[in-house]
Amino acid sequence: MQAPDDFNPPVGQAIELQPGLHRILAPNPSPMTYRGTNTYLVGERDLAVIDPGPLSEPHLDAILSALQPGQRISHIVVTHSHLDHSPLAAPLAERTGAPILAFGGPQSGRSTVMTQLALQGLAGGGEGIDTAFRPHIEVADGEMINGDGWRLEVIHTPGHLGNHIALAWGDVCFTADHVMGWASSLVSPPDGDLTDFMQACHKLQARDWSVFHAGHGAPISNPAERLEWLIAHRQTREAQILAALEDQPGTARQLAERIYTDTPTALLPAAERNVFAHLVDLYGKSKVTMPGDLSVEATFDRSA
């Protein structure tokens, strides 16, 4: 779903969202990134940079130019290692001396079933993995990142990517690509795991939030409502897949063609990957079966 909005801030300018919080839009608009990646600056003196963004010299200059007299970057926090979020971390660290913090490298947090699919040769889709990414400091679920007058709580939210984290700043949450206002999040095996994604949605749902600041798009002022929609959206897709399997068994591709009837042919591979993410989840819940090993080419059927 793409929600109509008027989010179109100037690229490369630090916009104050509230005291101690600024956002800088990176120059990487695309169908996957909307207007571009949101980079956040938290703090008044020693700042945390959340998601430096893609490898872009103009964006690096924009982040450094946003510093006011007496300010410095003390922490660089990366929510996940997709190419639109993490590559600029290393050049920024080199320029500032600030350490890079993240859950881990590109394969950290990957579920067992997704690890097995990757070993079978299934490659990821979507934004692309920053395979060279390595943090200086690995952070764990529930860990506090403490700075000068600010504190960020790490919330491991795998699903979009195994090493994906959200960051709580009081009742504000930086949700990166797990919850966005402009579109539903991409879950593409073997990088994305829908079972993990849904569990992480419920984890966020268990807390009260005032606003979500996402990796792309405008602030989400109705966090509880957005999470409810996101969960319901996935539940609706699951029901469509199970209904299609009532008619006859099918591969992920065949099911995508039956369900996404209005989707242009060029977008069917993405739809197929989305259906496969659901099939893996349904297989884990014993709602579907298939002969042989779990794979994107397997023919699935409803469980008896």
Secondary structure, 3 states (H helix, E strand, C coil): CCCCCCCCCCECCEEEEECCEEEEECCCCECCCECCCEEEEECCCEEEEECCCCCCHHHHHHHHHCCCCCCEEEEEECCCCECCCCCCHHHHHHHHCCCEEECCCCCCCCCHHHHHHHHCCCCCCCCCECCCCCCCEECCCCCEEECCCCEEEEEECCCCCCCCEEEEECCEEEEECCCCCCCCCCCCCCCCCHHHHHHHHHHHHCCCCCEEEECCCCCECCHHHHHHHHHHHHHHHHHHHHHHHHHCCECHHHHHHHHCCCCCHHHHHHHHHHHHHHHHHHHHCCCEECCCCCCCCCCEEECC
